[in-house]
Amino acid sequence: MPQPEPVQVVKQRRDAALKALVAGVPYIRFLDITFDRRGDELTGVLHFSDRVIGNPTLPAIHGGVTAAFLEVTSIITLSWAYLWPDIESGEIDLTDVTPETMPRLPKTIDFTVDYLRTGLPRDAYARATVNRQGRRYASVRAEAWQDNKDRLFAQATGHFLMPGKRGG
Amino acid sequence: MDHKEKLAQQFITALPHARELGLTVTRIGDGHAEIAMPYDPRLVGDPATGVIHGGAVSTVMDTCCGAAVMSHPKSTGVTATIDLRIEYMRAATPGQTIVARATCHHITRSVAFVRAEAVDDDTGRPVAVASGSFTQEGR
């Protein structure tokens, strides 16, 4: 039986790949969204600041930011799921990736957001689930919460056009 | 622009995130609104092409739809998004301002229905279209 990979090697490879995927997108930095990883499970974190406030009298997170947070989480989770086998096999190395060599991201076809509660002035979290990923199209749903995971403040569903395996 | 429209414009441009995006209200009144978002490299979603992220387009659409509701003669002036669906028809051309136009086409005592589209310089081919429902509060 072959020796399992040392844990640091596995973690370094996965964290470097995730960092490359997220750091390449200026808009994700603009909104100050980061991703926590447990194995292949990702959680998006929207770090609260006054910049994301919509209604200043409540104050509440702008509905557009909530939509963007769910869309970013959907796209990154979908890409991550799609690239995972190649990252694990070593076929894709994202360590020294540049904007030019970064894998192309899926393109949003449509996105529907259901606003359930006011986004409070504090951090928000989101997870996306790939309902189905075919060769060309994918269906993804995403959920966002703040203090309590069972009390979602928004959820969304969207369809995406998958990139070609290389470039495309 | 009458008093109510001026108030709506001031309200929109006072939203911290709208200021962050540099949104300007170019037309508002009678259930219609038009909001412009200048091109900004910080909003890029695809670094290889420089195309603006769909999330930023969602934000200008959502803001514009809310503004259209607020400007409707029958509106209470207080609204929140219940649901918003966006269809992305093509990538916005890098470097160009995105303009959203929204119409509140029906309003009841509790709900407002809105349709919107977003264009860049090529105004004949929308970048995205949206439809949504919004609350009517404070009655």
Boltz contact constraints between the chains, C-beta under 6 A:
constraints:
  - contact:
      token1: [A, 24]
      token2: [B, 47]
      max_distance: 6.0
  - contact:
      token1: [A, 25]
      token2: [B, 45]
      max_distance: 6.0
  - contact:
      token1: [A, 26]
      token2: [B, 42]
      max_distance: 6.0
  - contact:
      token1: [A, 26]
      token2: [B, 44]
      max_distance: 6.0
  - contact:
      token1: [A, 27]
      token2: [B, 43]
      max_distance: 6.0
  - contact:
      token1: [A, 27]
      token2: [B, 45]
      max_distance: 6.0
  - contact:
      token1: [A, 27]
      token2: [B, 53]
      max_distance: 6.0
  - contact:
      token1: [A, 30]
      token2: [B, 42]
      max_distance: 6.0
  - contact:
      token1: [A, 50]
      token2: [B, 16]
      max_distance: 6.0
  - contact:
      token1: [A, 51]
      token2: [B, 20]
      max_distance: 6.0
  - contact:
      token1: [A, 52]
      token2: [B, 17]
      max_distance: 6.0
  - contact:
      token1: [A, 53]
      token2: [B, 16]
      max_distance: 6.0
  - contact:
      token1: [A, 54]
      token2: [B, 15]
      max_distance: 6.0
  - contact:
      token1: [A, 54]
      token2: [B, 17]
      max_distance: 6.0
  - contact:
      token1: [A, 62]
      token2: [B, 17]
      max_distance: 6.0
  - contact:
      token1: [A, 63]
      token2: [B, 62]
      max_distance: 6.0
  - contact:
      token1: [A, 63]
      token2: [B, 81]
      max_distance: 6.0
  - contact:
      token1: [A, 64]
      token2: [B, 58]
      max_distance: 6.0
  - contact:
      token1: [A, 64]
      token2: [B, 59]
      max_distance: 6.0
  - contact:
      token1: [A, 64]
      token2: [B, 62]
      max_distance: 6.0
  - contact:
      token1: [A, 65]
      token2: [B, 17]
      max_distance: 6.0
  - contact:
      token1: [A, 67]
      token2: [B, 58]
      max_distance: 6.0
  - contact:
      token1: [A, 68]
      token2: [B, 55]
      max_distance: 6.0
  - contact:
      token1: [A, 68]
      token2: [B, 58]
      max_distance: 6.0
  - contact:
      token1: [A, 71]
      token2: [B, 54]
      max_distance: 6.0
  - contact:
      token1: [A, 71]
      token2: [B, 55]
      max_distance: 6.0
  - contact:
      token1: [A, 72]
      token2: [B, 55]
      max_distance: 6.0
  - contact:
      token1: [A, 99]
      token2: [B, 47]
      max_distance: 6.0
  - contact:
      token1: [A, 99]
      token2: [B, 48]
      max_distance: 6.0
  - contact:
      token1: [A, 108]
      token2: [B, 54]
      max_distance: 6.0
  - contact:
      token1: [A, 108]
      token2: [B, 88]
      max_distance: 6.0
  - contact:
      token1: [A, 110]
      token2: [B, 87]
      max_distance: 6.0
  - contact:
      token1: [A, 111]
      token2: [B, 86]
      max_distance: 6.0
  - contact:
      token1: [A, 112]
      token2: [B, 85]
      max_distance: 6.0
  - contact:
      token1: [A, 113]
      token2: [B, 84]
      max_distance: 6.0
  - contact:
      token1: [A, 114]
      token2: [B, 83]
      max_distance: 6.0
  - contact:
      token1: [A, 115]
      token2: [B, 81]
      max_distance: 6.0
  - contact:
      token1: [A, 115]
      token2: [B, 82]
      max_distance: 6.0
